[in-house]
Protein backbone atom coordinates (compact mmCIF):
# COMPACT_ATOMS: atom_id res chain seq x y z
CA UNK A 1 0.00 0.00 0.00
CA UNK A 2 1.21 3.48 -0.80
CA UNK A 3 1.98 5.69 2.17
CA UNK A 4 -0.17 8.49 0.73
CA UNK A 5 -3.17 6.13 0.66
CA UNK A 6 -2.60 5.08 4.26
CA UNK A 7 -2.34 8.72 5.36
CA UNK A 8 -5.58 9.57 3.55
CA UNK A 9 -7.36 6.71 5.31
CA UNK A 10 -6.02 7.61 8.74
CA UNK A 11 -6.68 11.33 8.47
CA UNK A 12 -10.30 10.84 7.39
CA UNK A 13 -11.45 7.93 9.55
CA UNK A 14 -13.69 8.17 12.60
CA UNK A 15 -12.55 4.77 13.83
CA UNK A 16 -9.71 4.09 16.24
CA UNK A 17 -6.41 5.04 14.60
CA UNK A 18 -4.69 2.04 16.17
CA UNK A 19 -7.23 -0.46 14.84
CA UNK A 20 -7.11 1.06 11.35
CA UNK A 21 -3.30 1.35 11.25
CA UNK A 22 -2.89 -2.34 12.15
CA UNK A 23 -4.38 -3.25 8.79
CA UNK A 24 -2.35 -0.83 6.68
CA UNK A 25 0.85 -2.47 5.45
CA UNK A 26 3.33 0.26 4.53
CA UNK A 27 7.09 0.48 4.13
CA UNK A 28 8.61 1.15 7.56
CA UNK A 29 11.55 3.15 6.19
CA UNK A 30 9.23 5.36 4.17
CA UNK A 31 7.13 6.00 7.29
CA UNK A 32 10.26 6.78 9.31
CA UNK A 33 11.58 9.21 6.70
CA UNK A 34 8.23 10.99 6.35
CA UNK A 35 7.80 11.22 10.12
CA UNK A 36 11.18 12.92 10.43
CA UNK A 37 10.01 15.62 7.99
CA UNK A 38 6.44 16.07 9.28
CA UNK A 39 5.39 19.07 11.37
CA UNK A 40 4.88 18.00 14.99
CA UNK A 41 1.20 18.07 15.93
CA UNK A 42 -0.10 18.02 12.36
CA UNK A 43 -2.61 15.42 11.16
CA UNK A 44 0.12 13.89 9.04
CA UNK A 45 2.46 13.63 12.05
CA UNK A 46 -0.20 11.92 14.17
CA UNK A 47 -1.06 9.47 11.39
CA UNK A 48 2.61 8.71 10.72
CA UNK A 49 3.24 8.19 14.44
CA UNK A 50 0.49 5.57 14.58
CA UNK A 51 1.79 3.88 11.44
CA UNK A 52 5.29 3.85 12.91
CA UNK A 53 3.99 2.04 15.98
CA UNK A 54 2.79 -0.88 13.82
CA UNK A 55 5.55 -0.65 11.20
CA UNK A 56 8.70 -0.05 13.25
CA UNK A 57 11.85 0.78 11.33
CA UNK A 58 15.13 -0.74 12.41
CA UNK A 59 18.17 0.50 10.59
CA UNK A 60 20.30 -2.24 9.11
CA UNK A 61 23.90 -2.02 10.25
CA UNK A 62 26.45 -3.50 7.90
CA UNK A 63 29.18 -5.44 9.63
CA UNK A 64 32.36 -6.76 8.16
CA UNK A 65 32.57 -10.48 8.18
CA UNK A 66 35.66 -11.68 10.00
CA UNK A 67 37.73 -14.10 8.00
CA UNK A 68 38.63 -17.33 9.69
CA UNK A 69 42.26 -17.31 8.61
CA UNK A 70 43.78 -17.78 12.08
CA UNK A 71 46.09 -14.78 11.65
CA UNK A 72 45.38 -13.69 15.21
CA UNK A 73 46.81 -16.88 16.74
CA UNK A 74 50.32 -16.98 18.18
CA UNK A 75 52.39 -20.14 17.74
mmCIF file of the N, C-alpha and C atoms, coordinates in Angstrom:
data_MODEL
# 
_entry.id   MODEL 
# 
loop_
_atom_site.group_PDB 
_atom_site.id 
_atom_site.type_symbol 
_atom_site.label_atom_id 
_atom_site.label_alt_id 
_atom_site.label_comp_id 
_atom_site.label_asym_id 
_atom_site.label_entity_id 
_atom_site.label_seq_id 
_atom_site.pdbx_PDB_ins_code 
_atom_site.Cartn_x 
_atom_site.Cartn_y 
_atom_site.Cartn_z 
_atom_site.occupancy 
_atom_site.B_iso_or_equiv 
_atom_site.pdbx_formal_charge 
_atom_site.auth_seq_id 
_atom_site.auth_comp_id 
_atom_site.auth_asym_id 
_atom_site.auth_atom_id 
_atom_site.pdbx_PDB_model_num 
ATOM 1   N N  . UNK A 1 1  ? 0.842   -1.176  0.000  1.00 0.00 ? 1  UNK A N  1 
ATOM 2   C CA . UNK A 1 1  ? 0.000   0.000   0.000  1.00 0.00 ? 1  UNK A CA 1 
ATOM 3   C C  . UNK A 1 1  ? 0.888   1.239   0.000  1.00 0.00 ? 1  UNK A C  1 
ATOM 4   N N  . UNK A 1 2  ? 0.479   2.221   -0.747 1.00 0.00 ? 2  UNK A N  1 
ATOM 5   C CA . UNK A 1 2  ? 1.208   3.484   -0.804 1.00 0.00 ? 2  UNK A CA 1 
ATOM 6   C C  . UNK A 1 2  ? 1.011   4.252   0.508  1.00 0.00 ? 2  UNK A C  1 
ATOM 7   N N  . UNK A 1 3  ? 2.049   4.916   0.948  1.00 0.00 ? 3  UNK A N  1 
ATOM 8   C CA . UNK A 1 3  ? 1.980   5.692   2.170  1.00 0.00 ? 3  UNK A CA 1 
ATOM 9   C C  . UNK A 1 3  ? 0.922   6.788   2.060  1.00 0.00 ? 3  UNK A C  1 
ATOM 10  N N  . UNK A 1 4  ? 0.819   7.424   0.911  1.00 0.00 ? 4  UNK A N  1 
ATOM 11  C CA . UNK A 1 4  ? -0.168  8.491   0.729  1.00 0.00 ? 4  UNK A CA 1 
ATOM 12  C C  . UNK A 1 4  ? -1.595  7.963   0.911  1.00 0.00 ? 4  UNK A C  1 
ATOM 13  N N  . UNK A 1 5  ? -1.852  6.739   0.471  1.00 0.00 ? 5  UNK A N  1 
ATOM 14  C CA . UNK A 1 5  ? -3.174  6.126   0.659  1.00 0.00 ? 5  UNK A CA 1 
ATOM 15  C C  . UNK A 1 5  ? -3.452  5.868   2.136  1.00 0.00 ? 5  UNK A C  1 
ATOM 16  N N  . UNK A 1 6  ? -2.446  5.355   2.833  1.00 0.00 ? 6  UNK A N  1 
ATOM 17  C CA . UNK A 1 6  ? -2.597  5.077   4.256  1.00 0.00 ? 6  UNK A CA 1 
ATOM 18  C C  . UNK A 1 6  ? -2.848  6.369   5.041  1.00 0.00 ? 6  UNK A C  1 
ATOM 19  N N  . UNK A 1 7  ? -2.140  7.430   4.677  1.00 0.00 ? 7  UNK A N  1 
ATOM 20  C CA . UNK A 1 7  ? -2.341  8.717   5.359  1.00 0.00 ? 7  UNK A CA 1 
ATOM 21  C C  . UNK A 1 7  ? -3.737  9.261   5.100  1.00 0.00 ? 7  UNK A C  1 
ATOM 22  N N  . UNK A 1 8  ? -4.227  9.115   3.895  1.00 0.00 ? 8  UNK A N  1 
ATOM 23  C CA . UNK A 1 8  ? -5.582  9.565   3.554  1.00 0.00 ? 8  UNK A CA 1 
ATOM 24  C C  . UNK A 1 8  ? -6.612  8.823   4.401  1.00 0.00 ? 8  UNK A C  1 
ATOM 25  N N  . UNK A 1 9  ? -6.436  7.522   4.518  1.00 0.00 ? 9  UNK A N  1 
ATOM 26  C CA . UNK A 1 9  ? -7.359  6.708   5.313  1.00 0.00 ? 9  UNK A CA 1 
ATOM 27  C C  . UNK A 1 9  ? -7.324  7.135   6.773  1.00 0.00 ? 9  UNK A C  1 
ATOM 28  N N  . UNK A 1 10 ? -6.147  7.278   7.326  1.00 0.00 ? 10 UNK A N  1 
ATOM 29  C CA . UNK A 1 10 ? -6.024  7.611   8.745  1.00 0.00 ? 10 UNK A CA 1 
ATOM 30  C C  . UNK A 1 10 ? -6.491  9.028   9.080  1.00 0.00 ? 10 UNK A C  1 
ATOM 31  N N  . UNK A 1 11 ? -6.299  9.948   8.168  1.00 0.00 ? 11 UNK A N  1 
ATOM 32  C CA . UNK A 1 11 ? -6.684  11.333  8.471  1.00 0.00 ? 11 UNK A CA 1 
ATOM 33  C C  . UNK A 1 11 ? -8.163  11.601  8.213  1.00 0.00 ? 11 UNK A C  1 
ATOM 34  N N  . UNK A 1 12 ? -8.879  10.630  7.648  1.00 0.00 ? 12 UNK A N  1 
ATOM 35  C CA . UNK A 1 12 ? -10.302 10.840  7.393  1.00 0.00 ? 12 UNK A CA 1 
ATOM 36  C C  . UNK A 1 12 ? -11.205 9.869   8.138  1.00 0.00 ? 12 UNK A C  1 
ATOM 37  N N  . UNK A 1 13 ? -10.638 8.933   8.869  1.00 0.00 ? 13 UNK A N  1 
ATOM 38  C CA . UNK A 1 13 ? -11.452 7.928   9.550  1.00 0.00 ? 13 UNK A CA 1 
ATOM 39  C C  . UNK A 1 13 ? -11.999 8.451   10.877 1.00 0.00 ? 13 UNK A C  1 
ATOM 40  N N  . UNK A 1 14 ? -13.118 7.881   11.277 1.00 0.00 ? 14 UNK A N  1 
ATOM 41  C CA . UNK A 1 14 ? -13.689 8.169   12.598 1.00 0.00 ? 14 UNK A CA 1 
ATOM 42  C C  . UNK A 1 14 ? -13.455 6.995   13.536 1.00 0.00 ? 14 UNK A C  1 
ATOM 43  N N  . UNK A 1 15 ? -12.843 5.948   13.022 1.00 0.00 ? 15 UNK A N  1 
ATOM 44  C CA . UNK A 1 15 ? -12.550 4.772   13.831 1.00 0.00 ? 15 UNK A CA 1 
ATOM 45  C C  . UNK A 1 15 ? -11.259 4.990   14.615 1.00 0.00 ? 15 UNK A C  1 
ATOM 46  N N  . UNK A 1 16 ? -10.942 4.052   15.465 1.00 0.00 ? 16 UNK A N  1 
ATOM 47  C CA . UNK A 1 16 ? -9.707  4.088   16.238 1.00 0.00 ? 16 UNK A CA 1 
ATOM 48  C C  . UNK A 1 16 ? -8.507  4.056   15.291 1.00 0.00 ? 16 UNK A C  1 
ATOM 49  N N  . UNK A 1 17 ? -7.592  4.995   15.460 1.00 0.00 ? 17 UNK A N  1 
ATOM 50  C CA . UNK A 1 17 ? -6.412  5.040   14.595 1.00 0.00 ? 17 UNK A CA 1 
ATOM 51  C C  . UNK A 1 17 ? -5.581  3.773   14.727 1.00 0.00 ? 17 UNK A C  1 
ATOM 52  N N  . UNK A 1 18 ? -5.456  3.267   15.952 1.00 0.00 ? 18 UNK A N  1 
ATOM 53  C CA . UNK A 1 18 ? -4.689  2.040   16.165 1.00 0.00 ? 18 UNK A CA 1 
ATOM 54  C C  . UNK A 1 18 ? -5.295  0.867   15.402 1.00 0.00 ? 18 UNK A C  1 
ATOM 55  N N  . UNK A 1 19 ? -6.608  0.695   15.500 1.00 0.00 ? 19 UNK A N  1 
ATOM 56  C CA . UNK A 1 19 ? -7.230  -0.457  14.835 1.00 0.00 ? 19 UNK A CA 1 
ATOM 57  C C  . UNK A 1 19 ? -7.139  -0.337  13.319 1.00 0.00 ? 19 UNK A C  1 
ATOM 58  N N  . UNK A 1 20 ? -7.220  0.868   12.788 1.00 0.00 ? 20 UNK A N  1 
ATOM 59  C CA . UNK A 1 20 ? -7.109  1.059   11.347 1.00 0.00 ? 20 UNK A CA 1 
ATOM 60  C C  . UNK A 1 20 ? -5.661  0.861   10.899 1.00 0.00 ? 20 UNK A C  1 
ATOM 61  N N  . UNK A 1 21 ? -4.714  1.427   11.630 1.00 0.00 ? 21 UNK A N  1 
ATOM 62  C CA . UNK A 1 21 ? -3.296  1.353   11.247 1.00 0.00 ? 21 UNK A CA 1 
ATOM 63  C C  . UNK A 1 21 ? -2.773  -0.081  11.246 1.00 0.00 ? 21 UNK A C  1 
ATOM 64  N N  . UNK A 1 22 ? -3.322  -0.934  12.111 1.00 0.00 ? 22 UNK A N  1 
ATOM 65  C CA . UNK A 1 22 ? -2.895  -2.335  12.155 1.00 0.00 ? 22 UNK A CA 1 
ATOM 66  C C  . UNK A 1 22 ? -3.070  -3.017  10.803 1.00 0.00 ? 22 UNK A C  1 
ATOM 67  N N  . UNK A 1 23 ? -4.082  -2.609  10.058 1.00 0.00 ? 23 UNK A N  1 
ATOM 68  C CA . UNK A 1 23 ? -4.378  -3.249  8.789  1.00 0.00 ? 23 UNK A CA 1 
ATOM 69  C C  . UNK A 1 23 ? -3.822  -2.531  7.574  1.00 0.00 ? 23 UNK A C  1 
ATOM 70  N N  . UNK A 1 24 ? -2.919  -1.589  7.793  1.00 0.00 ? 24 UNK A N  1 
ATOM 71  C CA . UNK A 1 24 ? -2.351  -0.831  6.676  1.00 0.00 ? 24 UNK A CA 1 
ATOM 72  C C  . UNK A 1 24 ? -0.867  -1.164  6.515  1.00 0.00 ? 24 UNK A C  1 
ATOM 73  N N  . UNK A 1 25 ? -0.548  -2.108  5.647  1.00 0.00 ? 25 UNK A N  1 
ATOM 74  C CA . UNK A 1 25 ? 0.855   -2.475  5.450  1.00 0.00 ? 25 UNK A CA 1 
ATOM 75  C C  . UNK A 1 25 ? 1.578   -1.420  4.611  1.00 0.00 ? 25 UNK A C  1 
ATOM 76  N N  . UNK A 1 26 ? 2.536   -0.770  5.211  1.00 0.00 ? 26 UNK A N  1 
ATOM 77  C CA . UNK A 1 26 ? 3.326   0.257   4.529  1.00 0.00 ? 26 UNK A CA 1 
ATOM 78  C C  . UNK A 1 26 ? 4.803   0.003   4.777  1.00 0.00 ? 26 UNK A C  1 
ATOM 79  N N  . UNK A 1 27 ? 5.644   0.627   3.986  1.00 0.00 ? 27 UNK A N  1 
ATOM 80  C CA . UNK A 1 27 ? 7.090   0.484   4.126  1.00 0.00 ? 27 UNK A CA 1 
ATOM 81  C C  . UNK A 1 27 ? 7.565   1.258   5.364  1.00 0.00 ? 27 UNK A C  1 
ATOM 82  N N  . UNK A 1 28 ? 8.183   0.548   6.295  1.00 0.00 ? 28 UNK A N  1 
ATOM 83  C CA . UNK A 1 28 ? 8.607   1.148   7.555  1.00 0.00 ? 28 UNK A CA 1 
ATOM 84  C C  . UNK A 1 28 ? 9.631   2.266   7.366  1.00 0.00 ? 28 UNK A C  1 
ATOM 85  N N  . UNK A 1 29 ? 10.544  2.103   6.436  1.00 0.00 ? 29 UNK A N  1 
ATOM 86  C CA . UNK A 1 29 ? 11.554  3.146   6.194  1.00 0.00 ? 29 UNK A CA 1 
ATOM 87  C C  . UNK A 1 29 ? 10.895  4.403   5.636  1.00 0.00 ? 29 UNK A C  1 
ATOM 88  N N  . UNK A 1 30 ? 9.941   4.214   4.742  1.00 0.00 ? 30 UNK A N  1 
ATOM 89  C CA . UNK A 1 30 ? 9.227   5.356   4.172  1.00 0.00 ? 30 UNK A CA 1 
ATOM 90  C C  . UNK A 1 30 ? 8.462   6.112   5.259  1.00 0.00 ? 30 UNK A C  1 
ATOM 91  N N  . UNK A 1 31 ? 7.841   5.381   6.170  1.00 0.00 ? 31 UNK A N  1 
ATOM 92  C CA . UNK A 1 31 ? 7.131   6.002   7.291  1.00 0.00 ? 31 UNK A CA 1 
ATOM 93  C C  . UNK A 1 31 ? 8.116   6.770   8.162  1.00 0.00 ? 31 UNK A C  1 
ATOM 94  N N  . UNK A 1 32 ? 9.239   6.154   8.474  1.00 0.00 ? 32 UNK A N  1 
ATOM 95  C CA . UNK A 1 32 ? 10.259  6.779   9.312  1.00 0.00 ? 32 UNK A CA 1 
ATOM 96  C C  . UNK A 1 32 ? 10.784  8.072   8.682  1.00 0.00 ? 32 UNK A C  1 
ATOM 97  N N  . UNK A 1 33 ? 11.066  8.028   7.398  1.00 0.00 ? 33 UNK A N  1 
ATOM 98  C CA . UNK A 1 33 ? 11.577  9.208   6.701  1.00 0.00 ? 33 UNK A CA 1 
ATOM 99  C C  . UNK A 1 33 ? 10.540  10.338  6.673  1.00 0.00 ? 33 UNK A C  1 
ATOM 100 N N  . UNK A 1 34 ? 9.289   9.984   6.404  1.00 0.00 ? 34 UNK A N  1 
ATOM 101 C CA . UNK A 1 34 ? 8.225   10.987  6.348  1.00 0.00 ? 34 UNK A CA 1 
ATOM 102 C C  . UNK A 1 34 ? 7.960   11.579  7.730  1.00 0.00 ? 34 UNK A C  1 
ATOM 103 N N  . UNK A 1 35 ? 8.025   10.752  8.753  1.00 0.00 ? 35 UNK A N  1 
ATOM 104 C CA . UNK A 1 35 ? 7.796   11.220  10.120 1.00 0.00 ? 35 UNK A CA 1 
ATOM 105 C C  . UNK A 1 35 ? 8.860   12.227  10.536 1.00 0.00 ? 35 UNK A C  1 
ATOM 106 N N  . UNK A 1 36 ? 10.087  12.009  10.109 1.00 0.00 ? 36 UNK A N  1 
ATOM 107 C CA . UNK A 1 36 ? 11.183  12.923  10.433 1.00 0.00 ? 36 UNK A CA 1 
ATOM 108 C C  . UNK A 1 36 ? 10.970  14.301  9.812  1.00 0.00 ? 36 UNK A C  1 
ATOM 109 N N  . UNK A 1 37 ? 10.237  14.363  8.693  1.00 0.00 ? 37 UNK A N  1 
ATOM 110 C CA . UNK A 1 37 ? 10.007  15.624  7.993  1.00 0.00 ? 37 UNK A CA 1 
ATOM 111 C C  . UNK A 1 37 ? 8.682   16.294  8.360  1.00 0.00 ? 37 UNK A C  1 
ATOM 112 N N  . UNK A 1 38 ? 7.777   15.561  8.995  1.00 0.00 ? 38 UNK A N  1 
ATOM 113 C CA . UNK A 1 38 ? 6.436   16.075  9.279  1.00 0.00 ? 38 UNK A CA 1 
ATOM 114 C C  . UNK A 1 38 ? 6.454   17.105  10.405 1.00 0.00 ? 38 UNK A C  1 
ATOM 115 N N  . UNK A 1 39 ? 5.524   18.033  10.328 1.00 0.00 ? 39 UNK A N  1 
ATOM 116 C CA . UNK A 1 39 ? 5.392   19.066  11.366 1.00 0.00 ? 39 UNK A CA 1 
ATOM 117 C C  . UNK A 1 39 ? 4.734   18.453  12.593 1.00 0.00 ? 39 UNK A C  1 
ATOM 118 N N  . UNK A 1 40 ? 5.389   18.574  13.737 1.00 0.00 ? 40 UNK A N  1 
ATOM 119 C CA . UNK A 1 40 ? 4.883   18.005  14.985 1.00 0.00 ? 40 UNK A CA 1 
ATOM 120 C C  . UNK A 1 40 ? 3.493   18.562  15.275 1.00 0.00 ? 40 UNK A C  1 
ATOM 121 N N  . UNK A 1 41 ? 2.564   17.665  15.594 1.00 0.00 ? 41 UNK A N  1 
ATOM 122 C CA . UNK A 1 41 ? 1.203   18.066  15.930 1.00 0.00 ? 41 UNK A CA 1 
ATOM 123 C C  . UNK A 1 41 ? 0.250   18.100  14.752 1.00 0.00 ? 41 UNK A C  1 
ATOM 124 N N  . UNK A 1 42 ? 0.763   18.004  13.539 1.00 0.00 ? 42 UNK A N  1 
ATOM 125 C CA . UNK A 1 42 ? -0.098  18.021  12.360 1.00 0.00 ? 42 UNK A CA 1 
ATOM 126 C C  . UNK A 1 42 ? -0.832  16.685  12.232 1.00 0.00 ? 42 UNK A C  1 
ATOM 127 N N  . UNK A 1 43 ? -1.887  16.667  11.413 1.00 0.00 ? 43 UNK A N  1 
ATOM 128 C CA . UNK A 1 43 ? -2.613  15.417  11.157 1.00 0.00 ? 43 UNK A CA 1 
ATOM 129 C C  . UNK A 1 43 ? -1.671  14.365  10.571 1.00 0.00 ? 43 UNK A C  1 
ATOM 130 N N  . UNK A 1 44 ? -0.822  14.803  9.668  1.00 0.00 ? 44 UNK A N  1 
ATOM 131 C CA . UNK A 1 44 ? 0.124   13.891  9.043  1.00 0.00 ? 44 UNK A CA 1 
ATOM 132 C C  . UNK A 1 44 ? 1.060   13.280  10.085 1.00 0.00 ? 44 UNK A C  1 
ATOM 133 N N  . UNK A 1 45 ? 1.548   14.100  10.997 1.00 0.00 ? 45 UNK A N  1 
ATOM 134 C CA . UNK A 1 45 ? 2.459   13.628  12.045 1.00 0.00 ? 45 UNK A CA 1 
ATOM 135 C C  . UNK A 1 45 ? 1.779   12.582  12.932 1.00 0.00 ? 45 UNK A C  1 
ATOM 136 N N  . UNK A 1 46 ? 0.541   12.855  13.313 1.00 0.00 ? 46 UNK A N  1 
ATOM 137 C CA . UNK A 1 46 ? -0.199  11.919  14.168 1.00 0.00 ? 46 UNK A CA 1 
ATOM 138 C C  . UNK A 1 46 ? -0.406  10.595  13.433 1.00 0.00 ? 46 UNK A C  1 
ATOM 139 N N  . UNK A 1 47 ? -0.834  10.679  12.178 1.00 0.00 ? 47 UNK A N  1 
ATOM 140 C CA . UNK A 1 47 ? -1.060  9.470   11.389 1.00 0.00 ? 47 UNK A CA 1 
ATOM 141 C C  . UNK A 1 47 ? 0.238   8.683   11.197 1.00 0.00 ? 47 UNK A C  1 
ATOM 142 N N  . UNK A 1 48 ? 1.317   9.370   10.897 1.00 0.00 ? 48 UNK A N  1 
ATOM 143 C CA . UNK A 1 48 ? 2.605   8.705   10.720 1.00 0.00 ? 48 UNK A CA 1 
ATOM 144 C C  . UNK A 1 48 ? 3.088   8.068   12.020 1.00 0.00 ? 48 UNK A C  1 
ATOM 145 N N  . UNK A 1 49 ? 2.838   8.733   13.139 1.00 0.00 ? 49 UNK A N  1 
ATOM 146 C CA . UNK A 1 49 ? 3.243   8.186   14.442 1.00 0.00 ? 49 UNK A CA 1 
ATOM 147 C C  . UNK A 1 49 ? 2.535   6.868   14.719 1.00 0.00 ? 49 UNK A C  1 
ATOM 148 N N  . UNK A 1 50 ? 1.248   6.807   14.388 1.00 0.00 ? 50 UNK A N  1 
ATOM 149 C CA . UNK A 1 50 ? 0.493   5.574   14.584 1.00 0.00 ? 50 UNK A CA 1 
ATOM 150 C C  . UNK A 1 50 ? 0.983   4.490   13.632 1.00 0.00 ? 50 UNK A C  1 
ATOM 151 N N  . UNK A 1 51 ? 1.246   4.856   12.387 1.00 0.00 ? 51 UNK A N  1 
ATOM 152 C CA . UNK A 1 51 ? 1.785   3.878   11.437 1.00 0.00 ? 51 UNK A CA 1 
ATOM 153 C C  . UNK A 1 51 ? 3.144   3.364   11.888 1.00 0.00 ? 51 UNK A C  1 
ATOM 154 N N  . UNK A 1 52 ? 3.962   4.242   12.441 1.00 0.00 ? 52 UNK A N  1 
ATOM 155 C CA . UNK A 1 52 ? 5.295   3.850   12.910 1.00 0.00 ? 52 UNK A CA 1 
ATOM 156 C C  . UNK A 1 52 ? 5.214   2.849   14.060 1.00 0.00 ? 52 UNK A C  1 
ATOM 157 N N  . UNK A 1 53 ? 4.171   2.957   14.861 1.00 0.00 ? 53 UNK A N  1 
ATOM 158 C CA . UNK A 1 53 ? 3.986   2.036   15.976 1.00 0.00 ? 53 UNK A CA 1 
ATOM 159 C C  . UNK A 1 53 ? 3.799   0.601   15.465 1.00 0.00 ? 53 UNK A C  1 
ATOM 160 N N  . UNK A 1 54 ? 3.078   0.455   14.354 1.00 0.00 ? 54 UNK A N  1 
ATOM 161 C CA . UNK A 1 54 ? 2.786   -0.875  13.820 1.00 0.00 ? 54 UNK A CA 1 
ATOM 162 C C  . UNK A 1 54 ? 3.725   -1.291  12.691 1.00 0.00 ? 54 UNK A C  1 
ATOM 163 N N  . UNK A 1 55 ? 4.560   -0.374  12.247 1.00 0.00 ? 55 UNK A N  1 
ATOM 164 C CA . UNK A 1 55 ? 5.547   -0.650  11.204 1.00 0.00 ? 55 UNK A CA 1 
ATOM 165 C C  . UNK A 1 55 ? 6.891   -0.072  11.641 1.00 0.00 ? 55 UNK A C  1 
ATOM 166 N N  . UNK A 1 56 ? 7.467   -0.625  12.708 1.00 0.00 ? 56 UNK A N  1 
ATOM 167 C CA . UNK A 1 56 ? 8.705   -0.052  13.250 1.00 0.00 ? 56 UNK A CA 1 
ATOM 168 C C  . UNK A 1 56 ? 9.877   -0.224  12.287 1.00 0.00 ? 56 UNK A C  1 
ATOM 169 N N  . UNK A 1 57 ? 10.674  0.806   12.205 1.00 0.00 ? 57 UNK A N  1 
ATOM 170 C CA . UNK A 1 57 ? 11.851  0.778   11.332 1.00 0.00 ? 57 UNK A CA 1 
ATOM 171 C C  . UNK A 1 57 ? 13.087  0.524   12.171 1.00 0.00 ? 57 UNK A C  1 
ATOM 172 N N  . UNK A 1 58 ? 13.853  -0.461  11.773 1.00 0.00 ? 58 UNK A N  1 
ATOM 173 C CA . UNK A 1 58 ? 15.130  -0.736  12.414 1.00 0.00 ? 58 UNK A CA 1 
ATOM 174 C C  . UNK A 1 58 ? 16.200  -0.631  11.345 1.00 0.00 ? 58 UNK A C  1 
ATOM 175 N N  . UNK A 1 59 ? 17.119  0.264   11.568 1.00 0.00 ? 59 UNK A N  1 
ATOM 176 C CA . UNK A 1 59 ? 18.173  0.505   10.585 1.00 0.00 ? 59 UNK A CA 1 
ATOM 177 C C  . UNK A 1 59 ? 19.098  -0.689  10.526 1.00 0.00 ? 59 UNK A C  1 
ATOM 178 N N  . UNK A 1 60 ? 19.395  -1.121  9.312  1.00 0.00 ? 60 UNK A N  1 
ATOM 179 C CA . UNK A 1 60 ? 20.301  -2.241  9.108  1.00 0.00 ? 60 UNK A CA 1 
ATOM 180 C C  . UNK A 1 60 ? 21.739  -1.745  9.213  1.00 0.00 ? 60 UNK A C  1 
ATOM 181 N N  . UNK A 1 61 ? 22.510  -2.382  10.071 1.00 0.00 ? 61 UNK A N  1 
ATOM 182 C CA . UNK A 1 61 ? 23.903  -2.019  10.249 1.00 0.00 ? 61 UNK A CA 1 
ATOM 183 C C  . UNK A 1 61 ? 24.751  -3.060  9.530  1.00 0.00 ? 61 UNK A C  1 
ATOM 184 N N  . UNK A 1 62 ? 25.573  -2.586  8.620  1.00 0.00 ? 62 UNK A N  1 
ATOM 185 C CA . UNK A 1 62 ? 26.449  -3.498  7.896  1.00 0.00 ? 62 UNK A CA 1 
ATOM 186 C C  . UNK A 1 62 ? 27.674  -3.783  8.750  1.00 0.00 ? 62 UNK A C  1 
ATOM 187 N N  . UNK A 1 63 ? 27.990  -5.039  8.866  1.00 0.00 ? 63 UNK A N  1 
ATOM 188 C CA . UNK A 1 63 ? 29.175  -5.437  9.626  1.00 0.00 ? 63 UNK A CA 1 
ATOM 189 C C  . UNK A 1 63 ? 30.101  -6.202  8.697  1.00 0.00 ? 63 UNK A C  1 
ATOM 190 N N  . UNK A 1 64 ? 31.373  -6.025  8.945  1.00 0.00 ? 64 UNK A N  1 
ATOM 191 C CA . UNK A 1 64 ? 32.359  -6.758  8.159  1.00 0.00 ? 64 UNK A CA 1 
ATOM 192 C C  . UNK A 1 64 ? 32.428  -8.178  8.699  1.00 0.00 ? 64 UNK A C  1 
ATOM 193 N N  . UNK A 1 65 ? 32.453  -9.097  7.780  1.00 0.00 ? 65 UNK A N  1 
ATOM 194 C CA . UNK A 1 65 ? 32.566  -10.484 8.177  1.00 0.00 ? 65 UNK A CA 1 
ATOM 195 C C  . UNK A 1 65 ? 34.029  -10.796 8.459  1.00 0.00 ? 65 UNK A C  1 
ATOM 196 N N  . UNK A 1 66 ? 34.291  -11.354 9.630  1.00 0.00 ? 66 UNK A N  1 
ATOM 197 C CA . UNK A 1 66 ? 35.658  -11.680 10.003 1.00 0.00 ? 66 UNK A CA 1 
ATOM 198 C C  . UNK A 1 66 ? 36.075  -12.969 9.302  1.00 0.00 ? 66 UNK A C  1 
ATOM 199 N N  . UNK A 1 67 ? 37.211  -12.909 8.679  1.00 0.00 ? 67 UNK A N  1 
ATOM 200 C CA . UNK A 1 67 ? 37.728  -14.096 8.001  1.00 0.00 ? 67 UNK A CA 1 
ATOM 201 C C  . UNK A 1 67 ? 38.304  -15.045 9.032  1.00 0.00 ? 67 UNK A C  1 
ATOM 202 N N  . UNK A 1 68 ? 38.117  -16.288 8.790  1.00 0.00 ? 68 UNK A N  1 
ATOM 203 C CA . UNK A 1 68 ? 38.632  -17.331 9.689  1.00 0.00 ? 68 UNK A CA 1 
ATOM 204 C C  . UNK A 1 68 ? 39.958  -17.818 9.155  1.00 0.00 ? 68 UNK A C  1 
ATOM 205 N N  . UNK A 1 69 ? 40.973  -16.922 9.170  1.00 0.00 ? 69 UNK A N  1 
ATOM 206 C CA . UNK A 1 69 ? 42.265  -17.306 8.613  1.00 0.00 ? 69 UNK A CA 1 
ATOM 207 C C  . UNK A 1 69 ? 43.322  -17.551 9.694  1.00 0.00 ? 69 UNK A C  1 
ATOM 208 N N  . UNK A 1 70 ? 42.918  -17.479 10.934 1.00 0.00 ? 70 UNK A N  1 
ATOM 209 C CA . UNK A 1 70 ? 43.783  -17.785 12.078 1.00 0.00 ? 70 UNK A CA 1 
ATOM 210 C C  . UNK A 1 70 ? 45.014  -16.876 12.164 1.00 0.00 ? 70 UNK A C  1 
ATOM 211 N N  . UNK A 1 71 ? 44.951  -15.690 11.604 1.00 0.00 ? 71 UNK A N  1 
ATOM 212 C CA . UNK A 1 71 ? 46.093  -14.776 11.652 1.00 0.00 ? 71 UNK A CA 1 
ATOM 213 C C  . UNK A 1 71 ? 46.277  -14.163 13.036 1.00 0.00 ? 71 UNK A C  1 
ATOM 214 N N  . UNK A 1 72 ? 45.272  -14.294 13.879 1.00 0.00 ? 72 UNK A N  1 
ATOM 215 C CA . UNK A 1 72 ? 45.380  -13.693 15.205 1.00 0.00 ? 72 UNK A CA 1 
ATOM 216 C C  . UNK A 1 72 ? 45.927  -14.684 16.243 1.00 0.00 ? 72 UNK A C  1 
ATOM 217 N N  . UNK A 1 73 ? 46.286  -15.886 15.820 1.00 0.00 ? 73 UNK A N  1 
ATOM 218 C CA . UNK A 1 73 ? 46.811  -16.880 16.744 1.00 0.00 ? 73 UNK A CA 1 
ATOM 219 C C  . UNK A 1 73 ? 48.343  -16.816 16.787 1.00 0.00 ? 73 UNK A C  1 
ATOM 220 N N  . UNK A 1 74 ? 48.863  -16.980 17.977 1.00 0.00 ? 74 UNK A N  1 
ATOM 221 C CA . UNK A 1 74 ? 50.322  -16.985 18.179 1.00 0.00 ? 74 UNK A CA 1 
ATOM 222 C C  . UNK A 1 74 ? 50.761  -18.433 18.309 1.00 0.00 ? 74 UNK A C  1 
ATOM 223 N N  . UNK A 1 75 ? 51.860  -18.774 17.657 1.00 0.00 ? 75 UNK A N  1 
ATOM 224 C CA . UNK A 1 75 ? 52.389  -20.141 17.744 1.00 0.00 ? 75 UNK A CA 1 
ATOM 225 C C  . UNK A 1 75 ? 53.521  -20.220 18.716 1.00 0.00 ? 75 UNK A C  1 
# 
